[in-house]
Amino acid sequence: MSHVSPQARREFNAVFADWLSHASTEEMEQLDALLAKNSTHQVRSMLTFIRECSADTTRFAELPGNLRTRLQAGNWPQGGSALQAA
């Protein structure tokens, strides 16, 4: 994965934090299940995980719908192929 600029990282964090503050319990459980299903047994940032999901349309589609919508509205991740295809 390519480097993410500090500004782009801040923008992602703002989008994710906004989603997180409004997410339902069901959406949180859906994200948690996807994280568990795709565990690498290594610590990684949510940004890295979302970027990995964006490279795979199947995994991207498994993200909670409201999160996908917010990511797409924020053009995240920038240049992510699954976002343009979703």
N, CA, C and O atoms as a Maestro MAE file, in Angstrom:
{
 s_m_m2io_version
 :::
 2.0.0
}

f_m_ct {
 s_m_title
 :::
 protein
 m_atom[344] {
  # First column is atom index #
  i_m_mmod_type
  r_m_x_coord
  r_m_y_coord
  r_m_z_coord
  i_m_residue_number
  s_m_chain_name
  s_m_pdb_residue_name
  s_m_pdb_atom_name
  i_m_atomic_number
  :::
  1 25 0.842 -1.176 0.000 1 A "MET " " N  " 7
  2 3 0.000 0.000 0.000 1 A "MET " " CA " 6
  3 2 0.886 1.236 0.000 1 A "MET " " C  " 6
  4 15 1.929 1.279 0.652 1 A "MET " " O  " 8
  5 25 0.446 2.232 -0.742 2 A "SER " " N  " 7
  6 3 1.227 3.455 -0.843 2 A "SER " " CA " 6
  7 2 1.080 4.311 0.417 2 A "SER " " C  " 6
  8 15 0.178 4.115 1.231 2 A "SER " " O  " 8
  9 25 1.983 5.246 0.539 3 A "HIS " " N  " 7
  10 3 2.008 6.154 1.682 3 A "HIS " " CA " 6
  11 2 0.768 7.052 1.675 3 A "HIS " " C  " 6
  12 15 0.279 7.438 0.613 3 A "HIS " " O  " 8
  13 25 0.276 7.375 2.846 4 A "VAL " " N  " 7
  14 3 -0.864 8.278 2.998 4 A "VAL " " CA " 6
  15 2 -0.347 9.556 3.634 4 A "VAL " " C  " 6
  16 15 0.316 9.513 4.670 4 A "VAL " " O  " 8
  17 25 -0.642 10.677 3.028 5 A "SER " " N  " 7
  18 3 -0.174 11.961 3.558 5 A "SER " " CA " 6
  19 2 -0.853 12.251 4.901 5 A "SER " " C  " 6
  20 15 -1.931 11.728 5.182 5 A "SER " " O  " 8
  21 25 -0.223 13.077 5.716 6 A "PRO " " N  " 7
  22 3 -0.843 13.436 6.995 6 A "PRO " " CA " 6
  23 2 -2.224 14.068 6.813 6 A "PRO " " C  " 6
  24 15 -3.131 13.794 7.599 6 A "PRO " " O  " 8
  25 25 -2.397 14.903 5.797 7 A "GLN " " N  " 7
  26 3 -3.693 15.529 5.544 7 A "GLN " " CA " 6
  27 2 -4.746 14.474 5.174 7 A "GLN " " C  " 6
  28 15 -5.874 14.518 5.665 7 A "GLN " " O  " 8
  29 25 -4.372 13.537 4.316 8 A "ALA " " N  " 7
  30 3 -5.309 12.480 3.921 8 A "ALA " " CA " 6
  31 2 -5.668 11.610 5.119 8 A "ALA " " C  " 6
  32 15 -6.814 11.181 5.259 8 A "ALA " " O  " 8
  33 25 -4.695 11.351 5.977 9 A "ARG " " N  " 7
  34 3 -4.944 10.557 7.190 9 A "ARG " " CA " 6
  35 2 -5.938 11.283 8.101 9 A "ARG " " C  " 6
  36 15 -6.854 10.665 8.645 9 A "ARG " " O  " 8
  37 25 -5.754 12.591 8.264 10 A "ARG " " N  " 7
  38 3 -6.693 13.383 9.083 10 A "ARG " " CA " 6
  39 2 -8.096 13.340 8.496 10 A "ARG " " C  " 6
  40 15 -9.077 13.211 9.227 10 A "ARG " " O  " 8
  41 25 -8.190 13.449 7.171 11 A "GLU " " N  " 7
  42 3 -9.500 13.411 6.516 11 A "GLU " " CA " 6
  43 2 -10.178 12.061 6.729 11 A "GLU " " C  " 6
  44 15 -11.374 11.998 7.012 11 A "GLU " " O  " 8
  45 25 -9.405 10.976 6.590 12 A "PHE " " N  " 7
  46 3 -9.973 9.655 6.845 12 A "PHE " " CA " 6
  47 2 -10.447 9.549 8.286 12 A "PHE " " C  " 6
  48 15 -11.562 9.097 8.548 12 A "PHE " " O  " 8
  49 25 -9.597 9.968 9.222 13 A "ASN " " N  " 7
  50 3 -9.957 9.871 10.635 13 A "ASN " " CA " 6
  51 2 -11.225 10.654 10.941 13 A "ASN " " C  " 6
  52 15 -12.030 10.221 11.766 13 A "ASN " " O  " 8
  53 25 -11.416 11.796 10.296 14 A "ALA " " N  " 7
  54 3 -12.634 12.586 10.504 14 A "ALA " " CA " 6
  55 2 -13.857 11.835 9.989 14 A "ALA " " C  " 6
  56 15 -14.893 11.804 10.653 14 A "ALA " " O  " 8
  57 25 -13.743 11.234 8.818 15 A "VAL " " N  " 7
  58 3 -14.862 10.464 8.251 15 A "VAL " " CA " 6
  59 2 -15.180 9.269 9.153 15 A "VAL " " C  " 6
  60 15 -16.342 9.020 9.474 15 A "VAL " " O  " 8
  61 25 -14.154 8.539 9.556 16 A "PHE " " N  " 7
  62 3 -14.379 7.353 10.377 16 A "PHE " " CA " 6
  63 2 -14.929 7.721 11.746 16 A "PHE " " C  " 6
  64 15 -15.842 7.059 12.240 16 A "PHE " " O  " 8
  65 25 -14.389 8.763 12.366 17 A "ALA " " N  " 7
  66 3 -14.877 9.183 13.685 17 A "ALA " " CA " 6
  67 2 -16.331 9.624 13.617 17 A "ALA " " C  " 6
  68 15 -17.110 9.351 14.530 17 A "ALA " " O  " 8
  69 25 -16.698 10.304 12.536 18 A "ASP " " N  " 7
  70 3 -18.099 10.723 12.373 18 A "ASP " " CA " 6
  71 2 -18.997 9.498 12.253 18 A "ASP " " C  " 6
  72 15 -20.056 9.436 12.877 18 A "ASP " " O  " 8
  73 25 -18.571 8.516 11.447 19 A "TRP " " N  " 7
  74 3 -19.365 7.295 11.321 19 A "TRP " " CA " 6
  75 2 -19.473 6.595 12.676 19 A "TRP " " C  " 6
  76 15 -20.552 6.169 13.089 19 A "TRP " " O  " 8
  77 25 -18.342 6.488 13.349 20 A "LEU " " N  " 7
  78 3 -18.290 5.786 14.626 20 A "LEU " " CA " 6
  79 2 -19.226 6.420 15.661 20 A "LEU " " C  " 6
  80 15 -19.845 5.714 16.458 20 A "LEU " " O  " 8
  81 25 -19.324 7.728 15.646 21 A "SER " " N  " 7
  82 3 -20.175 8.416 16.624 21 A "SER " " CA " 6
  83 2 -21.660 8.218 16.346 21 A "SER " " C  " 6
  84 15 -22.492 8.456 17.222 21 A "SER " " O  " 8
  85 25 -21.997 7.784 15.139 22 A "HIS " " N  " 7
  86 3 -23.402 7.568 14.774 22 A "HIS " " CA " 6
  87 2 -23.752 6.108 14.498 22 A "HIS " " C  " 6
  88 15 -24.911 5.794 14.226 22 A "HIS " " O  " 8
  89 25 -22.775 5.218 14.563 23 A "ALA " " N  " 7
  90 3 -22.991 3.808 14.208 23 A "ALA " " CA " 6
  91 2 -23.904 3.117 15.215 23 A "ALA " " C  " 6
  92 15 -23.840 3.365 16.420 23 A "ALA " " O  " 8
  93 25 -24.743 2.254 14.690 24 A "SER " " N  " 7
  94 3 -25.614 1.445 15.543 24 A "SER " " CA " 6
  95 2 -24.820 0.262 16.095 24 A "SER " " C  " 6
  96 15 -23.722 -0.039 15.627 24 A "SER " " O  " 8
  97 25 -25.384 -0.385 17.076 25 A "THR " " N  " 7
  98 3 -24.755 -1.589 17.626 25 A "THR " " CA " 6
  99 2 -24.603 -2.637 16.529 25 A "THR " " C  " 6
  100 15 -23.577 -3.312 16.458 25 A "THR " " O  " 8
  101 25 -25.599 -2.777 15.685 26 A "GLU " " N  " 7
  102 3 -25.547 -3.748 14.585 26 A "GLU " " CA " 6
  103 2 -24.397 -3.425 13.629 26 A "GLU " " C  " 6
  104 15 -23.683 -4.327 13.190 26 A "GLU " " O  " 8
  105 25 -24.217 -2.146 13.309 27 A "GLU " " N  " 7
  106 3 -23.117 -1.761 12.417 27 A "GLU " " CA " 6
  107 2 -21.762 -2.039 13.058 27 A "GLU " " C  " 6
  108 15 -20.832 -2.498 12.394 27 A "GLU " " O  " 8
  109 25 -21.661 -1.758 14.348 28 A "MET " " N  " 7
  110 3 -20.398 -2.025 15.057 28 A "MET " " CA " 6
  111 2 -20.107 -3.525 15.074 28 A "MET " " C  " 6
  112 15 -18.962 -3.935 14.885 28 A "MET " " O  " 8
  113 25 -21.124 -4.338 15.297 29 A "GLU " " N  " 7
  114 3 -20.946 -5.791 15.289 29 A "GLU " " CA " 6
  115 2 -20.556 -6.282 13.894 29 A "GLU " " C  " 6
  116 15 -19.738 -7.192 13.758 29 A "GLU " " O  " 8
  117 25 -21.139 -5.684 12.873 30 A "GLN " " N  " 7
  118 3 -20.799 -6.054 11.499 30 A "GLN " " CA " 6
  119 2 -19.328 -5.739 11.206 30 A "GLN " " C  " 6
  120 15 -18.626 -6.555 10.609 30 A "GLN " " O  " 8
  121 25 -18.863 -4.558 11.625 31 A "LEU " " N  " 7
  122 3 -17.462 -4.204 11.420 31 A "LEU " " CA " 6
  123 2 -16.550 -5.120 12.235 31 A "LEU " " C  " 6
  124 15 -15.514 -5.568 11.745 31 A "LEU " " O  " 8
  125 25 -16.935 -5.393 13.467 32 A "ASP " " N  " 7
  126 3 -16.135 -6.271 14.321 32 A "ASP " " CA " 6
  127 2 -16.011 -7.666 13.711 32 A "ASP " " C  " 6
  128 15 -14.934 -8.261 13.733 32 A "ASP " " O  " 8
  129 25 -17.099 -8.180 13.172 33 A "ALA " " N  " 7
  130 3 -17.071 -9.502 12.534 33 A "ALA " " CA " 6
  131 2 -16.155 -9.506 11.311 33 A "ALA " " C  " 6
  132 15 -15.425 -10.470 11.078 33 A "ALA " " O  " 8
  133 25 -16.197 -8.424 10.534 34 A "LEU " " N  " 7
  134 3 -15.335 -8.331 9.361 34 A "LEU " " CA " 6
  135 2 -13.867 -8.238 9.770 34 A "LEU " " C  " 6
  136 15 -13.001 -8.840 9.134 34 A "LEU " " O  " 8
  137 25 -13.592 -7.488 10.822 35 A "LEU " " N  " 7
  138 3 -12.220 -7.406 11.332 35 A "LEU " " CA " 6
  139 2 -11.729 -8.780 11.774 35 A "LEU " " C  " 6
  140 15 -10.602 -9.167 11.466 35 A "LEU " " O  " 8
  141 25 -12.570 -9.517 12.493 36 A "ALA " " N  " 7
  142 3 -12.194 -10.854 12.969 36 A "ALA " " CA " 6
  143 2 -11.984 -11.810 11.796 36 A "ALA " " C  " 6
  144 15 -11.037 -12.596 11.786 36 A "ALA " " O  " 8
  145 25 -12.868 -11.734 10.818 37 A "LYS " " N  " 7
  146 3 -12.798 -12.615 9.649 37 A "LYS " " CA " 6
  147 2 -11.507 -12.382 8.851 37 A "LYS " " C  " 6
  148 15 -10.968 -13.307 8.245 37 A "LYS " " O  " 8
  149 25 -11.026 -11.144 8.861 38 A "ASN " " N  " 7
  150 3 -9.846 -10.778 8.080 38 A "ASN " " CA " 6
  151 2 -8.637 -10.511 8.958 38 A "ASN " " C  " 6
  152 15 -7.751 -9.741 8.587 38 A "ASN " " O  " 8
  153 25 -8.600 -11.145 10.121 39 A "SER " " N  " 7
  154 3 -7.510 -10.943 11.064 39 A "SER " " CA " 6
  155 2 -6.188 -11.427 10.489 39 A "SER " " C  " 6
  156 15 -6.094 -12.506 9.906 39 A "SER " " O  " 8
  157 25 -5.178 -10.596 10.673 40 A "THR " " N  " 7
  158 3 -3.816 -10.983 10.267 40 A "THR " " CA " 6
  159 2 -2.975 -11.306 11.493 40 A "THR " " C  " 6
  160 15 -1.802 -11.657 11.372 40 A "THR " " O  " 8
  161 25 -3.574 -11.188 12.671 41 A "HIS " " N  " 7
  162 3 -2.882 -11.395 13.939 41 A "HIS " " CA " 6
  163 2 -1.741 -10.405 14.105 41 A "HIS " " C  " 6
  164 15 -0.756 -10.680 14.790 41 A "HIS " " O  " 8
  165 25 -1.888 -9.249 13.466 42 A "GLN " " N  " 7
  166 3 -0.938 -8.150 13.592 42 A "GLN " " CA " 6
  167 2 -1.725 -6.880 13.856 42 A "GLN " " C  " 6
  168 15 -2.852 -6.726 13.384 42 A "GLN " " O  " 8
  169 25 -1.127 -5.975 14.612 43 A "VAL " " N  " 7
  170 3 -1.757 -4.682 14.854 43 A "VAL " " CA " 6
  171 2 -1.667 -3.861 13.574 43 A "VAL " " C  " 6
  172 15 -0.601 -3.744 12.969 43 A "VAL " " O  " 8
  173 25 -2.793 -3.297 13.174 44 A "ARG " " N  " 7
  174 3 -2.805 -2.404 12.018 44 A "ARG " " CA " 6
  175 2 -3.874 -1.350 12.236 44 A "ARG " " C  " 6
  176 15 -4.836 -1.571 12.972 44 A "ARG " " O  " 8
  177 25 -3.707 -0.228 11.609 45 A "SER " " N  " 7
  178 3 -4.643 0.873 11.785 45 A "SER " " CA " 6
  179 2 -5.949 0.590 11.036 45 A "SER " " C  " 6
  180 15 -6.000 -0.236 10.124 45 A "SER " " O  " 8
  181 25 -6.987 1.292 11.445 46 A "MET " " N  " 7
  182 3 -8.262 1.170 10.727 46 A "MET " " CA " 6
  183 2 -8.100 1.676 9.299 46 A "MET " " C  " 6
  184 15 -8.709 1.135 8.376 46 A "MET " " O  " 8
  185 25 -7.291 2.699 9.114 47 A "LEU " " N  " 7
  186 3 -7.030 3.200 7.772 47 A "LEU " " CA " 6
  187 2 -6.450 2.102 6.891 47 A "LEU " " C  " 6
  188 15 -6.885 1.920 5.754 47 A "LEU " " O  " 8
  189 25 -5.475 1.375 7.408 48 A "THR " " N  " 7
  190 3 -4.874 0.280 6.645 48 A "THR " " CA " 6
  191 2 -5.921 -0.780 6.327 48 A "THR " " C  " 6
  192 15 -5.986 -1.266 5.198 48 A "THR " " O  " 8
  193 25 -6.737 -1.142 7.307 49 A "PHE " " N  " 7
  194 3 -7.758 -2.153 7.083 49 A "PHE " " CA " 6
  195 2 -8.764 -1.704 6.017 49 A "PHE " " C  " 6
  196 15 -9.110 -2.482 5.128 49 A "PHE " " O  " 8
  197 25 -9.228 -0.472 6.101 50 A "ILE " " N  " 7
  198 3 -10.194 0.040 5.122 50 A "ILE " " CA " 6
  199 2 -9.568 0.081 3.732 50 A "ILE " " C  " 6
  200 15 -10.227 -0.245 2.744 50 A "ILE " " O  " 8
  201 25 -8.314 0.474 3.650 51 A "ARG " " N  " 7
  202 3 -7.641 0.487 2.348 51 A "ARG " " CA " 6
  203 2 -7.512 -0.931 1.789 51 A "ARG " " C  " 6
  204 15 -7.663 -1.137 0.585 51 A "ARG " " O  " 8
  205 25 -7.234 -1.904 2.651 52 A "GLU " " N  " 7
  206 3 -7.168 -3.299 2.200 52 A "GLU " " CA " 6
  207 2 -8.535 -3.751 1.689 52 A "GLU " " C  " 6
  208 15 -8.630 -4.414 0.656 52 A "GLU " " O  " 8
  209 25 -9.577 -3.395 2.408 53 A "CYS " " N  " 7
  210 3 -10.931 -3.761 1.980 53 A "CYS " " CA " 6
  211 2 -11.278 -3.112 0.647 53 A "CYS " " C  " 6
  212 15 -11.946 -3.721 -0.189 53 A "CYS " " O  " 8
  213 25 -10.829 -1.886 0.449 54 A "SER " " N  " 7
  214 3 -11.164 -1.172 -0.787 54 A "SER " " CA " 6
  215 2 -10.528 -1.811 -2.013 54 A "SER " " C  " 6
  216 15 -10.996 -1.608 -3.133 54 A "SER " " O  " 8
  217 25 -9.486 -2.564 -1.813 55 A "ALA " " N  " 7
  218 3 -8.822 -3.232 -2.931 55 A "ALA " " CA " 6
  219 2 -9.564 -4.492 -3.362 55 A "ALA " " C  " 6
  220 15 -9.218 -5.100 -4.375 55 A "ALA " " O  " 8
  221 25 -10.578 -4.886 -2.601 56 A "ASP " " N  " 7
  222 3 -11.343 -6.111 -2.854 56 A "ASP " " CA " 6
  223 2 -12.832 -5.765 -2.761 56 A "ASP " " C  " 6
  224 15 -13.340 -5.497 -1.672 56 A "ASP " " O  " 8
  225 25 -13.520 -5.771 -3.884 57 A "THR " " N  " 7
  226 3 -14.933 -5.354 -3.889 57 A "THR " " CA " 6
  227 2 -15.796 -6.213 -2.969 57 A "THR " " C  " 6
  228 15 -16.766 -5.712 -2.401 57 A "THR " " O  " 8
  229 25 -15.469 -7.478 -2.811 58 A "THR " " N  " 7
  230 3 -16.238 -8.354 -1.919 58 A "THR " " CA " 6
  231 2 -16.094 -7.901 -0.475 58 A "THR " " C  " 6
  232 15 -17.084 -7.759 0.243 58 A "THR " " O  " 8
  233 25 -14.858 -7.677 -0.056 59 A "ARG " " N  " 7
  234 3 -14.638 -7.219 1.329 59 A "ARG " " CA " 6
  235 2 -15.211 -5.827 1.537 59 A "ARG " " C  " 6
  236 15 -15.783 -5.548 2.590 59 A "ARG " " O  " 8
  237 25 -15.070 -4.956 0.559 60 A "PHE " " N  " 7
  238 3 -15.608 -3.607 0.698 60 A "PHE " " CA " 6
  239 2 -17.128 -3.666 0.879 60 A "PHE " " C  " 6
  240 15 -17.692 -2.908 1.669 60 A "PHE " " O  " 8
  241 25 -17.783 -4.564 0.148 61 A "ALA " " N  " 7
  242 3 -19.236 -4.710 0.253 61 A "ALA " " CA " 6
  243 2 -19.663 -5.244 1.614 61 A "ALA " " C  " 6
  244 15 -20.816 -5.069 2.010 61 A "ALA " " O  " 8
  245 25 -18.754 -5.891 2.332 62 A "GLU " " N  " 7
  246 3 -19.073 -6.428 3.658 62 A "GLU " " CA " 6
  247 2 -18.982 -5.378 4.759 62 A "GLU " " C  " 6
  248 15 -19.419 -5.627 5.883 62 A "GLU " " O  " 8
  249 25 -18.417 -4.205 4.456 63 A "LEU " " N  " 7
  250 3 -18.405 -3.122 5.437 63 A "LEU " " CA " 6
  251 2 -19.835 -2.654 5.681 63 A "LEU " " C  " 6
  252 15 -20.677 -2.781 4.792 63 A "LEU " " O  " 8
  253 25 -20.128 -2.121 6.854 64 A "PRO " " N  " 7
  254 3 -21.475 -1.589 7.090 64 A "PRO " " CA " 6
  255 2 -21.828 -0.548 6.022 64 A "PRO " " C  " 6
  256 15 -20.999 0.277 5.640 64 A "PRO " " O  " 8
  257 25 -23.067 -0.607 5.555 65 A "GLY " " N  " 7
  258 3 -23.511 0.257 4.466 65 A "GLY " " CA " 6
  259 2 -23.308 1.738 4.729 65 A "GLY " " C  " 6
  260 15 -22.879 2.473 3.839 65 A "GLY " " O  " 8
  261 25 -23.607 2.180 5.927 66 A "ASN " " N  " 7
  262 3 -23.453 3.589 6.241 66 A "ASN " " CA " 6
  263 2 -21.981 4.003 6.222 66 A "ASN " " C  " 6
  264 15 -21.663 5.130 5.842 66 A "ASN " " O  " 8
  265 25 -21.096 3.119 6.619 67 A "LEU " " N  " 7
  266 3 -19.659 3.409 6.553 67 A "LEU " " CA " 6
  267 2 -19.217 3.501 5.098 67 A "LEU " " C  " 6
  268 15 -18.476 4.412 4.730 67 A "LEU " " O  " 8
  269 25 -19.669 2.560 4.270 68 A "ARG " " N  " 7
  270 3 -19.339 2.619 2.837 68 A "ARG " " CA " 6
  271 2 -19.797 3.936 2.233 68 A "ARG " " C  " 6
  272 15 -19.059 4.571 1.479 68 A "ARG " " O  " 8
  273 25 -21.016 4.345 2.566 69 A "THR " " N  " 7
  274 3 -21.571 5.591 2.032 69 A "THR " " CA " 6
  275 2 -20.714 6.782 2.431 69 A "THR " " C  " 6
  276 15 -20.397 7.636 1.602 69 A "THR " " O  " 8
  277 25 -20.339 6.835 3.707 70 A "ARG " " N  " 7
  278 3 -19.518 7.954 4.186 70 A "ARG " " CA " 6
  279 2 -18.127 7.928 3.547 70 A "ARG " " C  " 6
  280 15 -17.579 8.977 3.208 70 A "ARG " " O  " 8
  281 25 -17.563 6.743 3.385 71 A "LEU " " N  " 7
  282 3 -16.258 6.645 2.741 71 A "LEU " " CA " 6
  283 2 -16.337 7.114 1.293 71 A "LEU " " C  " 6
  284 15 -15.474 7.859 0.827 71 A "LEU " " O  " 8
  285 25 -17.362 6.682 0.591 72 A "GLN " " N  " 7
  286 3 -17.523 7.089 -0.806 72 A "GLN " " CA " 6
  287 2 -17.735 8.592 -0.912 72 A "GLN " " C  " 6
  288 15 -17.186 9.230 -1.810 72 A "GLN " " O  " 8
  289 25 -18.520 9.164 -0.011 73 A "ALA " " N  " 7
  290 3 -18.762 10.610 -0.024 73 A "ALA " " CA " 6
  291 2 -17.467 11.377 0.237 73 A "ALA " " C  " 6
  292 15 -17.269 12.477 -0.280 73 A "ALA " " O  " 8
  293 25 -16.586 10.778 1.047 74 A "GLY " " N  " 7
  294 3 -15.298 11.398 1.339 74 A "GLY " " CA " 6
  295 2 -14.197 10.989 0.375 74 A "GLY " " C  " 6
  296 15 -13.036 11.347 0.572 74 A "GLY " " O  " 8
  297 25 -14.550 10.238 -0.670 75 A "ASN " " N  " 7
  298 3 -13.600 9.750 -1.679 75 A "ASN " " CA " 6
  299 2 -12.492 8.912 -1.040 75 A "ASN " " C  " 6
  300 15 -11.310 9.110 -1.320 75 A "ASN " " O  " 8
  301 25 -12.893 7.969 -0.172 76 A "TRP " " N  " 7
  302 3 -11.923 7.118 0.516 76 A "TRP " " CA " 6
  303 2 -12.000 5.680 0.101 76 A "TRP " " C  " 6
  304 15 -13.064 5.170 -0.251 76 A "TRP " " O  " 8
  305 25 -10.856 5.027 0.145 77 A "PRO " " N  " 7
  306 3 -9.546 5.641 0.142 77 A "PRO " " CA " 6
  307 2 -9.278 6.236 -1.219 77 A "PRO " " C  " 6
  308 15 -9.815 5.763 -2.220 77 A "PRO " " O  " 8
  309 25 -8.488 7.227 -1.271 78 A "GLN " " N  " 7
  310 3 -8.246 7.943 -2.521 78 A "GLN " " CA " 6
  311 2 -7.668 6.991 -3.554 78 A "GLN " " C  " 6
  312 15 -6.614 6.388 -3.353 78 A "GLN " " O  " 8
  313 25 -8.386 6.872 -4.665 79 A "GLY " " N  " 7
  314 3 -7.936 5.987 -5.726 79 A "GLY " " CA " 6
  315 2 -8.271 4.514 -5.492 79 A "GLY " " C  " 6
  316 15 -7.840 3.657 -6.263 79 A "GLY " " O  " 8
  317 25 -9.038 4.209 -4.434 80 A "GLY " " N  " 7
  318 3 -9.387 2.815 -4.147 80 A "GLY " " CA " 6
  319 2 -10.300 2.251 -5.214 80 A "GLY " " C  " 6
  320 15 -11.367 2.809 -5.475 80 A "GLY " " O  " 8
  321 25 -9.902 1.161 -5.831 81 A "SER " " N  " 7
  322 3 -10.657 0.615 -6.963 81 A "SER " " CA " 6
  323 2 -12.044 0.140 -6.556 81 A "SER " " C  " 6
  324 15 -12.990 0.298 -7.327 81 A "SER " " O  " 8
  325 25 -12.191 -0.429 -5.384 82 A "ALA " " N  " 7
  326 3 -13.500 -0.933 -4.959 82 A "ALA " " CA " 6
  327 2 -14.476 0.216 -4.747 82 A "ALA " " C  " 6
  328 15 -15.678 0.044 -4.949 82 A "ALA " " O  " 8
  329 25 -13.989 1.366 -4.350 83 A "LEU " " N  " 7
  330 3 -14.887 2.494 -4.123 83 A "LEU " " CA " 6
  331 2 -15.498 2.957 -5.433 83 A "LEU " " C  " 6
  332 15 -16.688 3.267 -5.490 83 A "LEU " " O  " 8
  333 25 -14.701 3.005 -6.474 84 A "GLN " " N  " 7
  334 3 -15.248 3.419 -7.749 84 A "GLN " " CA " 6
  335 2 -16.203 2.363 -8.312 84 A "GLN " " C  " 6
  336 15 -17.166 2.697 -9.003 84 A "GLN " " O  " 8
  337 25 -15.937 1.104 -8.017 85 A "ALA " " N  " 7
  338 3 -16.765 0.017 -8.540 85 A "ALA " " CA " 6
  339 2 -18.015 -0.214 -7.737 85 A "ALA " " C  " 6
  340 15 -18.992 -0.741 -8.268 85 A "ALA " " O  " 8
  341 25 -18.021 0.164 -6.462 86 A "ALA " " N  " 7
  342 3 -19.146 -0.124 -5.572 86 A "ALA " " CA " 6
  343 2 -20.329 0.767 -5.858 86 A "ALA " " C  " 6
  344 15 -21.361 0.653 -5.196 86 A "ALA " " O  " 8
  :::
 }
 m_bond[343] {
  # First column is bond index #
  i_m_from
  i_m_to
  i_m_order
  :::
  1 1 2 1
  2 2 3 1
  3 3 4 2
  4 3 5 1
  5 5 6 1
  6 6 7 1
  7 7 8 2
  8 7 9 1
  9 9 10 1
  10 10 11 1
  11 11 12 2
  12 11 13 1
  13 13 14 1
  14 14 15 1
  15 15 16 2
  16 15 17 1
  17 17 18 1
  18 18 19 1
  19 19 20 2
  20 19 21 1
  21 21 22 1
  22 22 23 1
  23 23 24 2
  24 23 25 1
  25 25 26 1
  26 26 27 1
  27 27 28 2
  28 27 29 1
  29 29 30 1
  30 30 31 1
  31 31 32 2
  32 31 33 1
  33 33 34 1
  34 34 35 1
  35 35 36 2
  36 35 37 1
  37 37 38 1
  38 38 39 1
  39 39 40 2
  40 39 41 1
  41 41 42 1
  42 42 43 1
  43 43 44 2
  44 43 45 1
  45 45 46 1
  46 46 47 1
  47 47 48 2
  48 47 49 1
  49 49 50 1
  50 50 51 1
  51 51 52 2
  52 51 53 1
  53 53 54 1
  54 54 55 1
  55 55 56 2
  56 55 57 1
  57 57 58 1
  58 58 59 1
  59 59 60 2
  60 59 61 1
  61 61 62 1
  62 62 63 1
  63 63 64 2
  64 63 65 1
  65 65 66 1
  66 66 67 1
  67 67 68 2
  68 67 69 1
  69 69 70 1
  70 70 71 1
  71 71 72 2
  72 71 73 1
  73 73 74 1
  74 74 75 1
  75 75 76 2
  76 75 77 1
  77 77 78 1
  78 78 79 1
  79 79 80 2
  80 79 81 1
  81 81 82 1
  82 82 83 1
  83 83 84 2
  84 83 85 1
  85 85 86 1
  86 86 87 1
  87 87 88 2
  88 87 89 1
  89 89 90 1
  90 90 91 1
  91 91 92 2
  92 91 93 1
  93 93 94 1
  94 94 95 1
  95 95 96 2
  96 95 97 1
  97 97 98 1
  98 98 99 1
  99 99 100 2
  100 99 101 1
  101 101 102 1
  102 102 103 1
  103 103 104 2
  104 103 105 1
  105 105 106 1
  106 106 107 1
  107 107 108 2
  108 107 109 1
  109 109 110 1
  110 110 111 1
  111 111 112 2
  112 111 113 1
  113 113 114 1
  114 114 115 1
  115 115 116 2
  116 115 117 1
  117 117 118 1
  118 118 119 1
  119 119 120 2
  120 119 121 1
  121 121 122 1
  122 122 123 1
  123 123 124 2
  124 123 125 1
  125 125 126 1
  126 126 127 1
  127 127 128 2
  128 127 129 1
  129 129 130 1
  130 130 131 1
  131 131 132 2
  132 131 133 1
  133 133 134 1
  134 134 135 1
  135 135 136 2
  136 135 137 1
  137 137 138 1
  138 138 139 1
  139 139 140 2
  140 139 141 1
  141 141 142 1
  142 142 143 1
  143 143 144 2
  144 143 145 1
  145 145 146 1
  146 146 147 1
  147 147 148 2
  148 147 149 1
  149 149 150 1
  150 150 151 1
  151 151 152 2
  152 151 153 1
  153 153 154 1
  154 154 155 1
  155 155 156 2
  156 155 157 1
  157 157 158 1
  158 158 159 1
  159 159 160 2
  160 159 161 1
  161 161 162 1
  162 162 163 1
  163 163 164 2
  164 163 165 1
  165 165 166 1
  166 166 167 1
  167 167 168 2
  168 167 169 1
  169 169 170 1
  170 170 171 1
  171 171 172 2
  172 171 173 1
  173 173 174 1
  174 174 175 1
  175 175 176 2
  176 175 177 1
  177 177 178 1
  178 178 179 1
  179 179 180 2
  180 179 181 1
  181 181 182 1
  182 182 183 1
  183 183 184 2
  184 183 185 1
  185 185 186 1
  186 186 187 1
  187 187 188 2
  188 187 189 1
  189 189 190 1
  190 190 191 1
  191 191 192 2
  192 191 193 1
  193 193 194 1
  194 194 195 1
  195 195 196 2
  196 195 197 1
  197 197 198 1
  198 198 199 1
  199 199 200 2
  200 199 201 1
  201 201 202 1
  202 202 203 1
  203 203 204 2
  204 203 205 1
  205 205 206 1
  206 206 207 1
  207 207 208 2
  208 207 209 1
  209 209 210 1
  210 210 211 1
  211 211 212 2
  212 211 213 1
  213 213 214 1
  214 214 215 1
  215 215 216 2
  216 215 217 1
  217 217 218 1
  218 218 219 1
  219 219 220 2
  220 219 221 1
  221 221 222 1
  222 222 223 1
  223 223 224 2
  224 223 225 1
  225 225 226 1
  226 226 227 1
  227 227 228 2
  228 227 229 1
  229 229 230 1
  230 230 231 1
  231 231 232 2
  232 231 233 1
  233 233 234 1
  234 234 235 1
  235 235 236 2
  236 235 237 1
  237 237 238 1
  238 238 239 1
  239 239 240 2
  240 239 241 1
  241 241 242 1
  242 242 243 1
  243 243 244 2
  244 243 245 1
  245 245 246 1
  246 246 247 1
  247 247 248 2
  248 247 249 1
  249 249 250 1
  250 250 251 1
  251 251 252 2
  252 251 253 1
  253 253 254 1
  254 254 255 1
  255 255 256 2
  256 255 257 1
  257 257 258 1
  258 258 259 1
  259 259 260 2
  260 259 261 1
  261 261 262 1
  262 262 263 1
  263 263 264 2
  264 263 265 1
  265 265 266 1
  266 266 267 1
  267 267 268 2
  268 267 269 1
  269 269 270 1
  270 270 271 1
  271 271 272 2
  272 271 273 1
  273 273 274 1
  274 274 275 1
  275 275 276 2
  276 275 277 1
  277 277 278 1
  278 278 279 1
  279 279 280 2
  280 279 281 1
  281 281 282 1
  282 282 283 1
  283 283 284 2
  284 283 285 1
  285 285 286 1
  286 286 287 1
  287 287 288 2
  288 287 289 1
  289 289 290 1
  290 290 291 1
  291 291 292 2
  292 291 293 1
  293 293 294 1
  294 294 295 1
  295 295 296 2
  296 295 297 1
  297 297 298 1
  298 298 299 1
  299 299 300 2
  300 299 301 1
  301 301 302 1
  302 302 303 1
  303 303 304 2
  304 303 305 1
  305 305 306 1
  306 306 307 1
  307 307 308 2
  308 307 309 1
  309 309 310 1
  310 310 311 1
  311 311 312 2
  312 311 313 1
  313 313 314 1
  314 314 315 1
  315 315 316 2
  316 315 317 1
  317 317 318 1
  318 318 319 1
  319 319 320 2
  320 319 321 1
  321 321 322 1
  322 322 323 1
  323 323 324 2
  324 323 325 1
  325 325 326 1
  326 326 327 1
  327 327 328 2
  328 327 329 1
  329 329 330 1
  330 330 331 1
  331 331 332 2
  332 331 333 1
  333 333 334 1
  334 334 335 1
  335 335 336 2
  336 335 337 1
  337 337 338 1
  338 338 339 1
  339 339 340 2
  340 339 341 1
  341 341 342 1
  342 342 343 1
  343 343 344 2
  :::
 }
}
